[in-house]
Amino acid sequence: MSADKRIVGFIGLGVMGEPMCRNLAIKAGVTVVVNDISPAPIERLAVHGVMAAESIAALGKDADIVFMCLPSGDIVSEVVLGKKGLLSIARKDQIIVDLSTSPVDLMRRLAKDLAEKGAYFLDAPVMRTRAAAEAGTLATAVGGDRKIYDQVVPLLSTFASDITYCGEVGCGQIVKILNNMVLFETVVAVSEAYAMGSAAGMDPQILFEALSKGSGDSFALRNHGMKAILRGDFPARAFSVKYAWKDLKYALRLAEQTGVDASGARNVEGWFERADKAGDGDRYWPVIARLIGKAVKKGA
């Protein structure tokens, strides 16, 4: 990609944000300025020419485009709407992009507030894993003005290999939230199959391999089932029950707003709540399979 005189800001250098920002800095040919509460990722990115901004306001004043990759909608709201947040210094034609998972109604409020300053807003939540973030092969669903989307795609393509324009602001989050909801519900089904098959005397390895050759095959089976549930591998500091539950709450919020009785999603929430109470809130979220297995054994 040819050199670009624009300054790109990146706020949030966590598990996903740091490798995404690294790919952006290496591939995009733009000046990248960052802000994070931790100095460690900023120091690691400095070798790629990334510069630190002393505050969100300082970053916003310099940047033509600002990406946010943050843990929750509440933090996104604070970064944009808070005192000395991005809205306070937004200017005409500036572009703000939320790569986080956030509520749909919040996205539409931020877009409206920024539009009053002449700025633009896109919601572009990313999907897939940290490994995909490292490799630059994330997927992202984008909502917002199509012309602004076209301007931002070259930057998104530095860390995402599958980019889908989904419609107006909020539509990117609709895709991400419902993607996660479908995944969570499918993993519950996989967990139930694992528990019932094991209790009935079936080798779960053979069970999952056989399911993968039939209509029960899925991304959830091959990844969460075979790589986590089958191995009993639910590490801490991965995508945890608490983070998954946060995303699910956004889906339930959308269900309430649209009048849908999302009983499957509410069932998943029950398992997340039980896992958290059992002390597994910080473990990789498919740990709910362990509780589902115990419930089957107890006849619960």
Secondary structure, DSSP 8 states (H G I E B T S, - for coil): ------EEEEE--STTHHHHHHHHHHHS-SEEEEE-S-HHHHHHHGGGT-EE-SSHHHHHHH-SEEEE--S-HHHHHHHHHSTT-HHHH--TT-EEEE-S---HHHHHHHHHHHHTTT-EEEE--EES-HHHHHHT-EEEEEES-HHHHHHHHHHHTTTEEEEEEEESTTHHHHHHHHHHHHHHHHHHHHHHHHHHHHHTT--HHHHHHHHTTSTT--HIIIIIIIIIITTT---BTSSBHHHHHHHHHHHHHHHHHHT---HHHHHHHHHHHHHIIIIITTBBGGGHHHHHHHHHHHT-
